[in-house]
Amino acid sequence: MKRVKVEGKHKEHQVLMYAISTCGWCRKTKQLLKNLGVEYEYVDVDLASKEDKEVIKQDIQRRGGDLIYPTIIIDDTTLITGFREAKIKEALGL
């Protein structure tokens, strides 16, 4: 699966975002992470292969999440769905 890495000065956390390429909330979340200087990776689910979409779906559901985008996974332990600026900042300690 193709992950796009976005460089940032804050590298303390491993941040993975599942997004939809045409989703306004997903774009807003990417911009928030960029503005905060957070290094992160993202996958545009709608552009992924059928097999990768299934892996992503299973990953999100295994973690107890719903298939809502954006879905952010921080340090393999914290799952945040939707654009939740305060929760994202809190989870990243910013």
Backbone as a chain_set.jsonl record, in Angstrom:
{"seq": "MKRVKVEGKHKEHQVLMYAISTCGWCRKTKQLLKNLGVEYEYVDVDLASKEDKEVIKQDIQRRGGDLIYPTIIIDDTTLITGFREAKIKEALGL", "coords": {"N": [[0.845, -1.168, 0.0], [0.482, 2.234, -0.754], [2.017, 4.648, 1.059], [2.14, 8.037, 1.832], [4.633, 10.171, 2.842], [4.869, 12.924, 4.99], [7.014, 15.364, 5.827], [8.046, 16.755, 8.986], [8.741, 18.858, 11.847], [8.071, 17.846, 14.314], [8.601, 14.786, 15.458], [8.027, 12.994, 17.378], [5.947, 11.223, 17.627], [4.416, 8.422, 16.008], [2.472, 8.843, 13.294], [-0.302, 7.966, 11.465], [-2.53, 8.438, 8.85], [-5.622, 7.614, 7.488], [-7.265, 8.543, 4.655], [-9.58, 10.201, 2.375], [-9.184, 11.179, -0.906], [-10.688, 13.278, -1.971], [-12.002, 14.435, 0.125], [-13.063, 17.061, 2.127], [-12.773, 17.382, 4.945], [-10.695, 15.649, 5.403], [-8.624, 16.902, 3.989], [-8.49, 19.2, 5.519], [-7.6, 18.153, 7.933], [-5.082, 17.163, 7.195], [-3.868, 19.607, 6.627], [-3.923, 20.791, 9.158], [-2.162, 19.083, 10.589], [0.157, 19.607, 9.159], [0.456, 22.397, 9.628], [0.933, 22.301, 12.355], [3.376, 21.199, 12.32], [3.833, 18.468, 12.378], [5.246, 15.351, 11.707], [4.019, 12.956, 9.502], [2.3, 10.14, 8.013], [0.216, 9.303, 5.251], [-2.577, 7.599, 3.725], [-4.435, 7.619, 0.855], [-7.383, 6.31, 0.742], [-9.369, 5.9, -1.206], [-7.893, 5.797, -3.509], [-6.469, 3.522, -3.323], [-5.689, 0.02, -3.946], [-8.083, -2.664, -4.407], [-7.494, -4.776, -2.701], [-5.815, -3.521, -0.824], [-7.648, -1.715, 0.25], [-9.284, -3.429, 1.665], [-7.499, -4.391, 3.607], [-7.022, -1.996, 4.993], [-9.613, -1.44, 5.937], [-9.967, -3.642, 7.672], [-7.9, -3.111, 9.476], [-8.712, -0.684, 10.692], [-11.169, -1.481, 11.842], [-10.338, -3.534, 13.538], [-9.076, -2.098, 15.465], [-11.186, -1.01, 16.732], [-12.498, 1.062, 15.521], [-14.783, 3.002, 13.462], [-15.648, 3.07, 9.971], [-14.851, 5.814, 9.103], [-13.748, 8.791, 7.679], [-11.451, 11.491, 7.976], [-9.326, 8.953, 9.433], [-7.21, 8.747, 12.086], [-4.282, 7.321, 13.327], [-2.349, 7.15, 16.1], [0.801, 6.419, 17.265], [0.245, 3.693, 17.106], [-1.699, 3.14, 18.984], [-3.667, 5.063, 19.691], [-6.723, 5.991, 18.334], [-8.353, 8.215, 16.247], [-11.258, 9.453, 14.865], [-12.605, 11.352, 12.192], [-12.545, 14.994, 11.865], [-11.063, 16.278, 14.472], [-9.849, 18.61, 16.059], [-8.992, 19.445, 18.704], [-8.731, 16.97, 20.045], [-6.768, 15.757, 18.5], [-4.567, 17.473, 18.877], [-4.262, 17.152, 21.653], [-3.649, 14.394, 21.865], [-1.204, 14.407, 20.603], [0.257, 15.936, 22.262], [0.408, 18.698, 21.92]], "CA": [[0.0, 0.0, 0.0], [1.294, 3.434, -0.907], [1.928, 5.66, 2.11], [2.825, 9.288, 1.503], [5.231, 10.732, 4.056], [4.95, 14.373, 5.059], [8.041, 15.707, 6.818], [7.695, 17.757, 9.975], [9.731, 18.979, 12.916], [7.642, 17.006, 15.443], [8.729, 13.384, 15.056], [7.923, 12.216, 18.612], [4.884, 10.226, 17.503], [4.162, 7.809, 14.7], [1.119, 9.255, 12.936], [-0.795, 7.444, 10.194], [-3.885, 8.892, 8.571], [-6.363, 7.085, 6.357], [-8.041, 9.675, 4.154], [-10.186, 10.139, 1.047], [-8.5, 12.259, -1.629], [-11.602, 14.381, -2.286], [-12.703, 14.786, 1.361], [-12.681, 18.35, 2.69], [-12.314, 17.197, 6.32], [-9.381, 14.999, 5.314], [-7.685, 17.969, 3.599], [-8.363, 20.093, 6.677], [-6.773, 17.442, 8.917], [-3.708, 17.185, 6.667], [-3.37, 20.973, 6.8], [-3.694, 20.968, 10.593], [-0.919, 18.39, 10.947], [1.251, 20.353, 8.53], [0.6, 23.657, 10.357], [1.499, 21.977, 13.661], [4.733, 20.707, 12.103], [3.867, 17.056, 12.738], [5.593, 14.407, 10.647], [2.982, 11.926, 9.436], [2.09, 9.429, 6.759], [-1.204, 9.117, 4.961], [-2.989, 6.751, 2.613], [-5.725, 7.992, 0.277], [-8.044, 5.015, 0.641], [-10.106, 5.788, -2.47], [-6.935, 5.555, -4.591], [-5.798, 2.255, -3.031], [-6.21, -1.168, -4.626], [-9.176, -3.351, -3.711], [-6.873, -5.556, -1.635], [-5.366, -2.584, 0.209], [-8.846, -1.18, 0.913], [-9.732, -4.451, 2.615], [-6.526, -4.362, 4.711], [-7.294, -0.763, 5.747], [-10.889, -1.648, 6.626], [-9.725, -4.569, 8.777], [-7.04, -2.426, 10.448], [-9.534, 0.274, 11.438], [-12.165, -2.201, 12.631], [-9.607, -4.276, 14.575], [-8.754, -1.12, 16.509], [-12.439, -0.561, 17.327], [-12.978, 2.257, 14.842], [-15.755, 2.922, 12.38], [-15.073, 3.473, 8.694], [-15.066, 7.248, 8.962], [-12.492, 9.425, 7.274], [-10.167, 10.845, 8.189], [-9.026, 8.154, 10.615], [-5.816, 8.969, 12.461], [-3.762, 6.369, 14.304], [-1.142, 7.73, 16.695], [1.621, 5.459, 18.023], [-0.393, 2.37, 17.051], [-2.572, 2.919, 20.134], [-4.758, 6.03, 19.756], [-7.469, 6.117, 17.081], [-9.243, 9.378, 16.217], [-11.992, 9.508, 13.606], [-13.157, 12.658, 11.886], [-11.694, 16.15, 12.15], [-11.208, 16.625, 15.891], [-8.619, 19.369, 16.29], [-8.579, 19.401, 20.116], [-8.302, 15.602, 20.361], [-5.51, 15.519, 17.785], [-3.533, 18.223, 19.601], [-4.067, 16.523, 22.956], [-2.973, 13.115, 21.675], [0.173, 14.679, 20.182], [0.904, 16.765, 23.278], [0.659, 20.04, 21.357]], "C": [[0.892, 1.233, 0.0], [0.999, 4.428, 0.218], [2.721, 6.878, 1.66], [3.335, 9.876, 2.814], [5.317, 12.245, 3.933], [5.923, 14.703, 6.186], [7.533, 16.782, 7.765], [8.73, 17.789, 11.08], [9.368, 18.141, 14.137], [7.608, 15.554, 14.989], [8.554, 12.448, 16.255], [6.921, 11.067, 18.494], [4.844, 9.667, 16.082], [2.698, 8.094, 14.374], [0.787, 8.726, 11.546], [-2.23, 7.911, 10.026], [-4.425, 8.175, 7.346], [-7.317, 8.187, 5.925], [-8.709, 9.322, 2.827], [-9.668, 11.364, 0.3], [-9.389, 13.475, -1.893], [-12.337, 14.931, -1.059], [-12.175, 16.099, 1.939], [-12.16, 18.236, 4.116], [-10.942, 16.539, 6.349], [-8.316, 16.039, 4.946], [-7.431, 18.905, 4.78], [-7.466, 19.452, 7.745], [-5.314, 17.411, 8.469], [-3.092, 18.566, 6.873], [-3.07, 21.26, 8.27], [-2.372, 20.332, 10.996], [0.292, 19.129, 10.381], [1.519, 21.654, 9.29], [1.226, 23.444, 11.735], [2.94, 21.477, 13.548], [4.91, 19.243, 12.453], [4.264, 16.222, 11.517], [4.533, 13.298, 10.661], [2.995, 11.256, 8.077], [0.589, 9.327, 6.532], [-1.39, 8.192, 3.77], [-4.331, 7.284, 2.143], [-6.441, 6.691, -0.091], [-8.741, 4.836, -0.71], [-9.179, 5.519, -3.661], [-6.183, 4.232, -4.417], [-6.437, 1.109, -3.829], [-7.322, -1.799, -3.789], [-8.627, -4.133, -2.511], [-6.44, -4.648, -0.48], [-6.551, -1.982, 0.962], [-9.35, -2.157, 1.969], [-8.806, -4.495, 3.832], [-6.772, -3.15, 5.601], [-8.571, -0.921, 6.568], [-10.687, -2.546, 7.848], [-8.883, -3.909, 9.868], [-7.868, -1.485, 11.322], [-10.503, -0.46, 12.358], [-11.513, -2.991, 13.769], [-9.281, -3.372, 15.759], [-10.012, -0.537, 17.16], [-13.021, 0.683, 16.681], [-14.058, 1.959, 13.818], [-15.078, 3.399, 11.103], [-15.473, 4.907, 8.381], [-13.727, 7.865, 8.608], [-12.55, 10.917, 7.52], [-10.169, 9.976, 9.455], [-7.545, 8.321, 10.881], [-5.435, 7.953, 13.524], [-2.426, 6.931, 14.79], [-0.473, 6.667, 17.564], [0.986, 4.079, 18.115], [-1.363, 2.115, 18.197], [-3.796, 3.83, 20.16], [-5.412, 6.168, 18.39], [-8.439, 7.29, 17.206], [-9.927, 9.395, 14.86], [-12.599, 10.885, 13.432], [-12.16, 13.758, 12.198], [-11.976, 16.604, 13.573], [-9.917, 17.319, 16.343], [-8.122, 19.251, 17.725], [-8.05, 18.022, 20.496], [-6.949, 15.296, 19.72], [-4.364, 16.212, 18.533], [-3.225, 17.583, 20.945], [-3.272, 15.23, 22.822], [-1.503, 13.299, 21.288], [0.937, 15.526, 21.196], [1.24, 18.158, 22.794], [-0.418, 21.027, 21.783]], "O": [[1.925, 1.27, 0.669], [-0.1, 4.972, 0.321], [3.842, 6.754, 1.165], [2.578, 10.056, 3.767], [5.77, 12.78, 2.921], [5.688, 14.366, 7.346], [6.701, 17.611, 7.397], [9.51, 16.849, 11.233], [10.246, 17.763, 14.913], [6.72, 15.138, 14.244], [8.883, 11.264, 16.177], [7.042, 10.057, 19.187], [5.185, 10.338, 15.109], [1.797, 7.647, 15.084], [1.495, 9.0, 10.577], [-3.044, 7.796, 10.941], [-3.777, 8.131, 6.301], [-8.087, 8.703, 6.735], [-8.435, 8.276, 2.237], [-9.713, 12.474, 0.831], [-8.883, 14.59, -2.025], [-13.2, 15.799, -1.192], [-10.981, 16.23, 2.208], [-11.201, 18.921, 4.472], [-10.123, 16.837, 7.218], [-7.232, 16.05, 5.529], [-6.304, 19.344, 5.009], [-6.667, 20.139, 8.382], [-4.412, 17.612, 9.282], [-1.926, 18.678, 7.251], [-2.07, 21.905, 8.585], [-1.554, 20.963, 11.665], [1.32, 19.257, 11.046], [2.672, 21.983, 9.567], [1.96, 24.301, 12.227], [3.639, 21.346, 14.553], [6.014, 18.814, 12.789], [3.691, 16.369, 10.437], [4.198, 12.769, 11.721], [3.612, 11.735, 7.126], [-0.2, 9.273, 7.475], [-0.502, 8.023, 2.934], [-5.267, 7.393, 2.934], [-6.136, 6.061, -1.103], [-8.708, 3.751, -1.289], [-9.638, 5.062, -4.708], [-5.362, 3.865, -5.257], [-7.563, 1.217, -4.314], [-7.471, -1.495, -2.606], [-9.232, -4.143, -1.439], [-6.666, -4.962, 0.689], [-6.472, -1.761, 2.17], [-9.791, -1.748, 3.043], [-9.275, -4.624, 4.963], [-6.734, -3.261, 6.827], [-8.605, -0.578, 7.75], [-11.182, -2.242, 8.934], [-9.129, -4.126, 11.055], [-7.739, -1.491, 12.546], [-10.643, -0.099, 13.526], [-12.089, -3.099, 14.852], [-9.218, -3.822, 16.903], [-9.919, 0.324, 18.034], [-13.939, 1.295, 17.228], [-14.224, 0.825, 13.369], [-14.043, 4.062, 11.158], [-16.311, 5.171, 7.519], [-12.695, 7.501, 9.173], [-13.586, 11.544, 7.297], [-10.907, 10.231, 10.406], [-6.717, 8.068, 10.006], [-6.162, 7.747, 14.495], [-1.504, 7.157, 14.006], [-1.086, 6.096, 18.467], [1.175, 3.374, 19.106], [-1.813, 0.982, 18.372], [-4.862, 3.408, 20.609], [-4.733, 6.434, 17.399], [-9.239, 7.356, 18.14], [-9.264, 9.356, 13.824], [-13.05, 11.508, 14.394], [-11.076, 13.504, 12.723], [-12.997, 17.234, 13.846], [-9.025, 16.699, 16.924], [-6.94, 18.984, 17.942], [-7.039, 17.912, 21.19], [-6.094, 14.653, 20.329], [-3.323, 15.607, 18.787], [-2.062, 17.481, 21.335], [-2.33, 14.996, 23.578], [-0.661, 12.458, 21.604], [2.123, 15.803, 21.013], [2.242, 18.74, 23.209], [-0.368, 22.198, 21.405]]}, "num_chains": 1, "name": "protein.A"}
